[in-house]
Amino acid sequence: MQSMQDTSKYAVGIDIGTTKIRCVVGHVDVQTGIPSIVGVGEVPNSGMRKGTVVNLSGPSTAIDAALGEAERMSGYQVDAASISINGAHILSTKADGMIAVTSTGGEVTDDDIARVEEVATTGKVPANRTILEMIPFSYRLDGQDGIKDPIGMTGTRLEINANVISAMSPHVANLEKAAEQASVHANVILPSVVAASRAVLNEQQQENGVAVIDFGGATTSLAIYEEGDLQYAAVIPVGSNNITNDLAIGLKTDPEVAEEVKLQHASAVARKEDKKVTVKHEKETFEFSTNDIDEIVEARLEEIFEALNEELKKAGRKGKLPNGVVIVGGGAGLKNLVEYAKNSLELAVKKGVPKGFGGVADQLENPRFAAAVGLMFSDMQQPAHGGKPGGGSKKSGGVDLHNTKTKIGSFFDRFRAS
């Protein structure tokens, strides 16, 4: 009997958010290349502030717990994954460079590409920053513009025009440490909004012009795509948790009660008439006015969307994206957010749902899982890993997929309310 590893491999994405950690394990059929989700984990996180690690034990414990849930479901032990990074320290920088092609016959090789990339980033990206991704917009060979892939072409002078996404090196190192403490090697580290884009955008959207907004707990991130490439990325250090805190202060109540108010009764668009709404918490019932709630929510959303408009201006794309905006992340669940965003950004807006996988597709089709699914897609590009039996009760010869689906179903029933 052919072993599972011969016909398949595993890909794992771990979205390390300030308030939640979400993990997705995909089993990739090598023949079709389509992943089936076989394990999912979602747990609260601590020890992070606005996307960066401030206490290693918090995220490492949470990564361990989220992975534990996903491993028990999939029956596999995970030792490597693609993980997300966040925070206002993430920068998008335009860079260009030029080299002489040195190979005999003047044929452009992988070495030439590596050299021209190095020349482009030297001096443009400070020494205390780590390059997360380099996106070549185009190459130019002996004056010929707009080349997408110059390998194998002949010429003497190679130029590059690129976008470099970088992060502060200490923040990257601390994130890697937190993962290592949970016995996970980071294959790839990507900004969460870039990862989410991979799960919710199609080629046509990326070609025409589109932005993705990842509305998280402590940060709101933006990624802009055009002509098939990531043109710009930025992170604003404000998120849906700020709405909860504002509600707690404004309504003079506990943050736990404020969170329930936000989930059950908050609206991004102010309601015309004032109503009384109630929230039950620990056997107590609290009553609030929708006018008060709307006023508090609107003030914070105004601040977040002003900052997003500012970033769109900086990128030269304000009001100029034919495919509009796709909103993902845990904060995307706020009622009427799409309508509010349309008015504020003056663009078409919709919620983003992860696509492109089998298994428990319907249950993972939720904006808050976009980054974790996108990270799993990124992980599929890595060498096979993580397919070691023994993470849970695994029968010889492969994962019991029926059992896995049942487990995932019950997992989502628990979380559907949130």
N, C-alpha and C positions, 0 to 999 in steps of 0.2 A: 504494500500500500504506500502510495506517495505521501510523504510527510507534508504538513501544512506549509512549512517554510519554503518548499520548492515552488509552490504555486501562488504564494501570497506574501505580503509584508504588512507591517503595522506602521501607522503614522499617528503621532500624538501631538495635540495642541493644548497648551496650558495658558489661559488668559489670566494674567496676574493683575487683577484690579485692586484698587485701594480698599474697597469694601467687600468684594467677592472674588473668589478664585473659581474659574470654570475650566474643566478638563474634558477633552473629547478624544476618545481612542477610535481610530478607524482601521478596519481591516481592508487592505487594498488588493483587489483581484488583479494579478499581474497581466492577465490576458486582456481584460476590458479597461483596466486603469481606473475603474470607478470604485471609490471607497464606500464601505458599509459601516455605519457607526455601530460599534459593539460595546462601547463603554462610555459613561458620562458621569461626571462628578461636579457638584456645585456646593461650596461651603463659604461661610463668612470669613473675611480676612481681617488681620490686625497688624500693627507694627509698620504701617505705611502711611505717608502723608502726601496728599496731592500727587500720587503716582510714584513716589520714591520711597525706598526702604529707610526706616528710621530705627528699626529694631529687628535684627535678623531672625530671631526665634518665631516672631509672628507669622510672616509669610512662609517660612520653611515648614512650620507645623500645619498651616492651612494647605500648602501644596501637597504635603503628605496625606492629609485627610481627603482632599479632592481626588487625588490619584488612587487612594485606597478604595473609594467608591467606584471609580471607573475600572480599577483592576478586578474587583470582586465581580463586577458585571461581565467583564470581557473574559475573565479567566486567564488573563495574561499579566505578566510582571513588566512594568515599564521602567526602563533605566535611562531613557533619553527622550527629549521632546523639543518642539519649537515653542518658545515662550514669548510673551509680550512685554513691552516696556512702555512706560508712560511718563508724563511730567512736562512742565513748561521748558525744561532744559533741552528738549528735542528741537533740532533746527534743520531747516531746509536751505541749502546753499547752492547757488549756481557756480559751476566751475568749468574751466576749459584749459586745454593744454595741447602741446605739439611735440612730436618727436620725429627723428629721421628713421626710416625703416632700414634695418641693418642686415636682414637675411639675404643670402645670395639669391639673385634674381628679383629682389625687391618684393617678395611675396609677404603679405601681412600675416603674422602668426599670433598665437595666443600670448606669447611673450611680449610682442609689440603692444597688444591691447593692455596687458598688465602694466607695461612701462608708461603708456600714455595716460592711464588712469592715475598712476602714482604722481606723474608730473602735474596733472590737473588738480590733485588734492593738496600737494605740498604747498604750504603757506596759506592755503584757503581754509583749511580745517585746522584749528589750533591743536597743539600737542596734547592738551588735556581732554580731547574729545575722541570718541570711538566712532568710526564709520559703520553705520548699521546697514546701509544700502546705497549703492551707487547706480543711478539710472542714466545710462547714456541716451540723450535725446537723439543725437546724430553724430556721425563721423564725417570727416572731409579728407579726401585723399587726392593730393596734387591738385587742389582747387575744385574737385568735384564734390558738390554739396549733397546733403540729405541722405548719406549712406547709412543704412540701419545695421548692417553686419559686414565689415570690411575683410573678414578672415578669408584668405585665399586670393584676394585681389592683389594687383601689382601696382606699386607706386614707390615714391621716395620720401614723401612727407605726409605724415598721418596726424590729423587734428581731431580733438573730441570736444563736444559740448554736452555737459552732463548736469544732473541734479544730485547733490550729495545729502543724504539724511544722516545726521550724526547726533550722538547723545554724550553727556558728560561721562567720562571714563569711570569715575568712582561709583556713579549710580549703576552703570552696567556691571561693574565688578561685584557690587553688593547684591544685585539681582541674581547673578550667576552663583554667588555664595549661598544665597537662600535656597536656590534650586539644588545645589550640591549637598546641602545639609539634609535635603529630603531624598538624597541619592538619585538625583536626576541630572544628567548632563544636558546643557543647552546646545542643541544643534544649530539653531538659528534664533536671533533675537530681533524682533520686529516691533515697531510702534503699533499699538493695538488697532488704531484706525486704518493703517496700511493692511494689516492682517484681515480686518473686517471687510475691507474693499474686495479682497480676493474671494470672499464668500458671497457677496451680494451684487457685484457689478458684472455686466457682460461686456464683450469686446466693443460692441457698437456704442454703448454709453461712454466707455473710456476713450473712444475715438472722437466722438462728438463734443465731449466736454461735460463733466459731471463732478459734483463734490460729495464726499461722504462725511457725515458728522457723527462722531461716536460720543453719545451723551452718557457719560459714566457717573459714578458716585461722587468723585472728587475732582474730576477733570472733564473737559469737553474738547475733543480733538477734531481736527479738520484735515482732510486730504483732498487735493484737487487733481483730477485727471483730464488730460486732453491729448489728442493725437496718439492715443494708446499708452501714454506714459504718465507716471506720477510727476506732476509739475510743481507741487507745493505741499508742505505739511506743517502743521502748527498745533500746539496744545495750550489750551487756556486753563489756568488752575482753579476752575470753578465748576461744580457739577450738581447733580440732583440732591446730594446730601446737604448742600447749602440751602436748598428749598426747605428740607426737613428742619434744619436748624432755625431758619427764619420763622417757620410756622411755630416751632417750640417757643421762641421768644415772643413773637407777635400774639400768639393765642394763650400765652402764659401757661404752658403745659409741658409734660415730659416729652423728650425726643421720641420715645417709643409710641406715645399717643400721636405725636405730630406725624410720624412715619405712616401710621394707619390713616390719618386724615389725608395725607398726600396720596396714598394708594387708592383709597376708596372715594374721596370727595373732591380732590383738587382738580382744577381745570386750567389749561393754559390760556383759554379764552374766557374772559369775564362773562358771567351770566347776567341776564337782564334783571331778573328779580331775585330778591334776597330770600333765602330759605334757611330753616334750621336743620342741621344734620347732626347725627349722633354717632359716636364711636364707643365700642365696648373695649375695656382693657382691664384685665385682672379684676373681674367682677364689678368694676365701676363703669358707669355710663357718663360720657362727656358730651356736651352739646356745644355746637359752634355755628356761626353765621357764615353762609357762603360768600357774602360780600367781603367779610374779613379775610377769608381764605384766598379769594380771588385777588384781592389787593396785594397781599403778601407774595403770592406766586408770581403775579405780573411784574412786580418790582425786580425780582431776581432774574426772571426770564429776559427782561429788558436789558439787564447788564450783560448776560451771557450772549444774547444775539447782537448787541452792539459790538462786542468784542469779535464775534464771528464775522460781522460785516466789515470790520476794520481789517481782519486778516484777508478777506476776499478782495478788498481794495488793494492791500499790499501786493497781492498776487496778480493784480490787474484783471480780475475775473468777476468783479461785482456786477450782478445782473447780466452776466454774459455766458451763462452755462446752458446750452440748449437742452441738455438732459436733466437740468435742475439739481436737486439735492436728495440724497438718500440718508435717512436717519436710522442709526443703529444704537445698541447699548442698552443697559438697564433702564436709563432715564427715558428711553423712547416710549415707555409704557404710560407716560403722563397723558391724561385725556386731552384731546383736541390740540396736541402739540403740532401735528402736521399743519393744521389750519393757521396756528400762530406763526409757525416758521414761514409759511407761504407769504403771509402779510409782511413779516419783518424782513425777509431776505429778497422779496419780490422775484421769486423763482418758483418753478414747479417743485413740490416736495412730496416724498412718500416714505413710508417705513421700509427698511431693508430686511429681507428675509433670506437666511442662508440657503443656497441651492447647490446642486451638483453632487449629491451623495444618495446612497440607498440606505436600507436598514430602517431606522426609525425616523425617516424624514419628517413626517408630520409633527412629531413631538419636538424636534429640534428647530422647527421653522419659527424661530422667535428672535427678534432683534438683539436680545441680550446674549445670544450664543454666537453672533456673527464673528467676533474676533477669535473665539476658540476654534470654530470650524475653519476659518481662514488660516489659522496657524497649523491646523492639521493638513490643509492643502499644501502649505509651504513645506511641511515635514515630509510629504510624499516625494518631494524632489531630492531628499537626502538618501544616503545608502540605507538599506534595510536595517531595522533595529527594533529593539523592544519586543520582539516576538518570542520571549522566553516563557515556556509553560511554567505555571506555579504561582501566579499572582492570585489565583482563586481555585475553586474546584473545577479542574479542567479534565475532560475525558480525553484519552489518547486519541490522536487523529484529528484534532481540531476543536474549535470552540463550539459549544452547544448554542447555536444561534437562536433557536426557538426560546430557550431558557433566558438568553440574554435579552431578547425583545420583551419578554414578560417582566423582567426585572426593570428594564428601562421604563416600561409603561408605568409601573408602580412608583418609580422615582419621580416621573413627571407629574403623576397625580398629586404627590406631596408638594411639589413646587408650583403647580399651576396657579394656586391662589396668590402667589407672591407677585 
